[in-house]
Structure formats: C-alpha cells, structure tokens
Amino acid sequence: MPTSFDYDIAIIGAGPAGTACALALRHSGLRVALLDKARFPRDKVCGDAIPGHALKALRQLDPAFAEGLWQLQPLDAVRQSRLVAPNGGSLWMRWKLPSFNSPRETFDAALLNLVRQHSATEILENTALKNLQIEAGQVRLTTTAGTEIACQLVIGCDGANSVVRRQLLPAPLDRAHHCAGVRAYFENIKGAEDGLTEYFFTKDYLQGYLWIFPVGQGRYNVGLGMLSETVAKHKVDLKQVMPKLLARHPALAGRFDNARQLGTIQGFGLPLGGGRTVPMSGARFLLCGDAASLIDPIQGHGIDTAMQSGILAAAQALAAFEKQDFSAGFMLQYDAQVAHKISRKLAKSYRLMRFLSNKPWLVNAGVRLARVPGLKPWVQKAIG
Ligand SMILES: Cc1cc2nc3c(=O)[nH]c(=O)nc-3n(C[C@H](O)[C@H](O)[C@H](O)COP(=O)(O)OP(=O)(O)OC[C@H]3O[C@@H](n4cnc5c(N)ncnc54)[C@H](O)[C@@H]3O)c2cc1C
C-alpha cells in the first residue's frame, strides 16, 4: 500500500466543471491538481450563453466570483429572448435570473483565473491525460507526455469525449441522448440586437434549433444543434445545412445578406442528460459536466449543470476524505445527489423534447398559446 501521493485529488479538465470543483475545494486543505490538455485562454465550441444558474452556482461559492465575471470583455448582458416557431410566430421571453453571453475563450480563462487567485490548486496546463488505472489505495494517471501522477481520487471533468469516462465506464454512443452542434461567429447581421438571444425552430429539424446569440463588440455566435439520431438517420451535414438555413429560413430572409462570417464553422458533441440513468462514479472516481452527460435536452445548455455537478463532486470528495472511504458504494451518494438536484429536471426536458420532436403544429400552438394573457409563464416554465 503506497504511503504518499503526488496529490490527494486530480481534477481532469479545467472547463466550467473542473474549475467550479477546484473552487469548491479551495478551503479543503487537500492537495489538488487541475490538469488540462490545453493552454488557456482556449476556445471551446459552444453557443457562449452563460446560464443564470451557472452564475448562481458561482455566487453560492462566493458572491464576488460571479460579480467579477460581469466585468468581462467581450460580454453581452441578456435582456430578452425571442423564440421563433416553425410557422414564423414569435414568443418573447424574459428570464428570471440575470445572465450574459461571452465567448468561452474569455469566460473559461476567467474561471481558471479565479482558481489561480483563490486556491492553492496546482494548475497543470498543456497536460493531457492518456491513461488511468484504479489500483488498491490509489489512482495512477499517465499523461500523453509520459508523466506519471498518483492521487487518491480522480474527478473527470474532461468534457464530451472524456478519457476518464471512456476508460472507467465505457459505453457505446447513444444517439438518442446526444446532439451534434456547429457554430460560427458573424458580424453585421441585419436585425440582430445587443441583449437579445434568438432561437429558430424549423419543421424539418425539430429535434434541434438554430440560434443567434450576441457575444459583445458587435459579434454574434450563430449555430445549429440537432439530435444525433436525426443527424445519422437523415445523413445531415450540419456544416452544410446551417448556411442553407441562414439563407432560406423564412424568419431569417435577408438578414445574412451583408453579414460577415469570422472564421470557419466548427462542430462538437453535446451529451444529453435525462431519460436514462448514467453511472457517474465508481471506486476512487467521480464524473462531472459533459463527462457525466448533463446537458439540458431542450435548450442545449450545460455550463450550469457542469458547475453544479463540479460543486457536488467537491462535497462528495470531502466526505470521502473525511471517512477515508473511496469505495464505489460510498461514491454512489454523489450519483444520488446529481439525480436529485440536476437529473430530475433534465428528465422532464428530455420527455418534452421527444414529445415535441415530430409535432411542429404543437410548437406553433405553444407559441400562439403563450400570447394569451396568463399562459406565458406556464409555457416558459415548460421550456426553461
Ligand atoms: C455547439 C454547442 C453549443 C453549446 N451552447 C451552449 C450554451 O450556449 N450554453 C451552455 O450553457 N452550454 C452550451 N453547450 C454545452 C457546453 O459547452 C458544455 O455543457 C460545457 O462546456 C460543459 O463543461 P465541462 O467543464 O463539463 O466540459 P468542457 O467545457 O468541455 O471542458 C472540458 C475540459 O477538459 C479538457 N480536456 C479534455 N480532454 C482532456 C484530457 N484528456 N486531458 C486533460 N484535459 C482534457 C478540455 O481541454 C477542456 O478544457 C454547447 C455545446 C455545444 C457543442
């Protein structure tokens, strides 16, 4: 049995899940390492909409953390959203919690800076995990550069293609619970406004939507997400479909005529939560965020659930060190917490997404219904 470890905890991945976890462990007194294969600031394909619940989670750790992020540049404070039904009808909504959009390159670097400023976490950038082995009494990690790291507990926050998940809980891709998404940045979109996020549904691709999100300094994140089941079944090439929709969608007619695309269209996967039980722990390991498939199936946001699960994983880690119990049985408390605090809501969203997926008339009717005085909060609650 080894008597010394390089670290007590190794967190793999310094996105929203990993940084929230490291911040939640800042007073633990444990030796924590935070590894990321990238050097920050780094890009991450995303819609760049930072959900109000992500900021709330951060505020609960320390109100000053969330306050400081509102000063980021570029940033666009979201005032309202417009949801456009397949028949062109619009629903205008205001969300309860304040939120903003900011490119992930900026936002994630700021989260990592908070870890740097407020914790003793050892941050190892440019350090990609290649292999890991759970042994009696420790976890042994090997990086792509061949470095070996030993720790007592590993927390996999390494995103949609998580090495930790693939090695410790391998499972085939479940396309009914996975989305494909693409996005590009644009300038000069006719009718686009600061403070307004726009969502467009089309009758052909109801298991997904097109978005235009302002991200500050006159730039817009424009993207398209779709259930991977639909993508595979109809052999949809999202990178080709997106420009066609931007040119032909009836509610977007002419808006991109003089728009300037900045850079290429880039894609990435979205592992959806809800609708099935996904194991997210085992002896000496926990999974958070996209590695644990926690993206909201209706809206496609996962920054909030990544941060919430990172904070729950930190609490579980503290309990494990206190009891000196790293068994799979003890770690199941974490799965139960995530199920209670996050997955129950995602299951509702998943059922709604599947129910609406072949009923464009129902989406049209929902948008019409929301115009009836008194019914709007009900419709908004169902989708938000
Ligand atoms: C097209 C698209 C649009 C989206 N739009 C939104 C949106 O507008 N709002 C929203 O809330 N969510 C959105 N999401 C979802 C959101 O991006 C994720 O849910 C969120 O990033 C999850 O955070 P995470 O920390 O779990 O993973 P990530 O943010 O993916 O972070 C994982 C980190 O792990 C690192 N890593 C990966 N592999 C290794 C390795 N082997 N070794 C070391 N480090 C590693 C990566 O470099 C990365 O920094 C979108 C996703 C997509 C694909």
The ligand as an SDF file (V2000), in Angstrom:
LIG
                    3D

 53 58  0  0  0  0  0  0  0  0999 V2000
  -22.3580   23.6770  -30.3450 C   0  0  0  0  0  0  0  0  0  0  0  0
  -22.5490   23.7590  -28.8540 C   0  0  0  0  0  0  0  0  0  0  0  0
  -23.2580   24.8270  -28.2980 C   0  0  0  0  0  0  0  0  0  0  0  0
  -23.4190   24.9130  -26.9080 C   0  0  0  0  0  0  0  0  0  0  0  0
  -24.0200   26.0270  -26.3830 N   0  0  0  0  0  0  0  0  0  0  0  0
  -24.1180   26.1650  -25.0410 C   0  0  0  0  0  0  0  0  0  0  0  0
  -24.5850   27.3810  -24.4800 C   0  0  0  0  0  0  0  0  0  0  0  0
  -24.8410   28.3770  -25.1740 O   0  0  0  0  0  0  0  0  0  0  0  0
  -24.7090   27.4630  -23.1290 N   0  0  0  0  0  0  0  0  0  0  0  0
  -24.3790   26.4010  -22.3090 C   0  0  0  0  0  0  0  0  0  0  0  0
  -24.5460   26.5090  -21.0880 O   0  0  0  0  0  0  0  0  0  0  0  0
  -23.8840   25.2610  -22.8420 N   0  0  0  0  0  0  0  0  0  0  0  0
  -23.7150   25.1210  -24.1630 C   0  0  0  0  0  0  0  0  0  0  0  0
  -23.1490   23.9880  -24.6880 N   0  0  0  0  0  0  0  0  0  0  0  0
  -22.7190   22.9220  -23.7610 C   0  0  0  0  0  0  0  0  0  0  0  0
  -21.4520   23.3370  -23.0300 C   0  0  0  0  0  0  0  0  0  0  0  0
  -20.4580   23.6980  -23.9720 O   0  0  0  0  0  0  0  0  0  0  0  0
  -20.9390   22.1880  -22.1490 C   0  0  0  0  0  0  0  0  0  0  0  0
  -22.0150   21.6000  -21.4750 O   0  0  0  0  0  0  0  0  0  0  0  0
  -19.9200   22.6690  -21.1190 C   0  0  0  0  0  0  0  0  0  0  0  0
  -18.7710   23.1820  -21.7740 O   0  0  0  0  0  0  0  0  0  0  0  0
  -19.5190   21.5180  -20.2020 C   0  0  0  0  0  0  0  0  0  0  0  0
  -18.4690   21.9110  -19.3650 O   0  0  0  0  0  0  0  0  0  0  0  0
  -17.3850   20.8110  -18.8870 P   0  0  0  0  0  0  0  0  0  0  0  0
  -16.4960   21.5230  -17.9330 O   0  0  0  0  0  0  0  0  0  0  0  0
  -18.0780   19.5800  -18.4680 O   0  0  0  0  0  0  0  0  0  0  0  0
  -16.5740   20.4300  -20.2180 O   0  0  0  0  0  0  0  0  0  0  0  0
  -15.7080   21.3470  -21.1960 P   0  0  0  0  0  0  0  0  0  0  0  0
  -16.1630   22.7320  -21.1500 O   0  0  0  0  0  0  0  0  0  0  0  0
  -15.7070   20.6280  -22.4910 O   0  0  0  0  0  0  0  0  0  0  0  0
  -14.2570   21.3050  -20.5540 O   0  0  0  0  0  0  0  0  0  0  0  0
  -13.5040   20.1230  -20.6000 C   0  0  0  0  0  0  0  0  0  0  0  0
  -12.0360   20.4640  -20.4520 C   0  0  0  0  0  0  0  0  0  0  0  0
  -11.3020   19.2380  -20.4010 O   0  0  0  0  0  0  0  0  0  0  0  0
  -10.1260   19.3570  -21.1740 C   0  0  0  0  0  0  0  0  0  0  0  0
   -9.7420   18.0020  -21.5850 N   0  0  0  0  0  0  0  0  0  0  0  0
  -10.3730   17.1980  -22.4630 C   0  0  0  0  0  0  0  0  0  0  0  0
   -9.7250   16.0410  -22.5890 N   0  0  0  0  0  0  0  0  0  0  0  0
   -8.6660   16.1020  -21.7430 C   0  0  0  0  0  0  0  0  0  0  0  0
   -7.6050   15.2140  -21.4320 C   0  0  0  0  0  0  0  0  0  0  0  0
   -7.5030   14.0090  -22.0000 N   0  0  0  0  0  0  0  0  0  0  0  0
   -6.6640   15.5940  -20.5300 N   0  0  0  0  0  0  0  0  0  0  0  0
   -6.7410   16.8450  -19.9390 C   0  0  0  0  0  0  0  0  0  0  0  0
   -7.7150   17.7190  -20.2280 N   0  0  0  0  0  0  0  0  0  0  0  0
   -8.6730   17.3580  -21.1070 C   0  0  0  0  0  0  0  0  0  0  0  0
  -10.5180   20.2710  -22.3240 C   0  0  0  0  0  0  0  0  0  0  0  0
   -9.3970   20.9160  -22.8780 O   0  0  0  0  0  0  0  0  0  0  0  0
  -11.4750   21.2410  -21.6290 C   0  0  0  0  0  0  0  0  0  0  0  0
  -10.8100   22.4020  -21.1730 O   0  0  0  0  0  0  0  0  0  0  0  0
  -22.9300   23.8740  -26.0680 C   0  0  0  0  0  0  0  0  0  0  0  0
  -22.2050   22.8040  -26.6250 C   0  0  0  0  0  0  0  0  0  0  0  0
  -22.0120   22.7550  -27.9940 C   0  0  0  0  0  0  0  0  0  0  0  0
  -21.1940   21.6270  -28.5610 C   0  0  0  0  0  0  0  0  0  0  0  0
  1  2  1  0
  2  3  1  0
  2 52  2  0
  3  4  2  0
  4  5  1  0
  4 50  1  0
  5  6  2  0
  6  7  1  0
  6 13  1  0
  7  8  2  0
  7  9  1  0
  9 10  1  0
 10 11  2  0
 10 12  1  0
 12 13  2  0
 13 14  1  0
 14 15  1  0
 14 50  1  0
 15 16  1  0
 16 17  1  0
 16 18  1  0
 18 19  1  0
 18 20  1  0
 20 21  1  0
 20 22  1  0
 22 23  1  0
 23 24  1  0
 24 25  2  0
 24 26  1  0
 24 27  1  0
 27 28  1  0
 28 29  2  0
 28 30  1  0
 28 31  1  0
 31 32  1  0
 32 33  1  0
 33 34  1  0
 33 48  1  0
 34 35  1  0
 35 36  1  0
 35 46  1  0
 36 37  1  0
 36 45  1  0
 37 38  2  0
 38 39  1  0
 39 40  1  0
 39 45  2  0
 40 41  1  0
 40 42  2  0
 42 43  1  0
 43 44  2  0
 44 45  1  0
 46 47  1  0
 46 48  1  0
 48 49  1  0
 50 51  2  0
 51 52  1  0
 52 53  1  0
M  END
$$$$
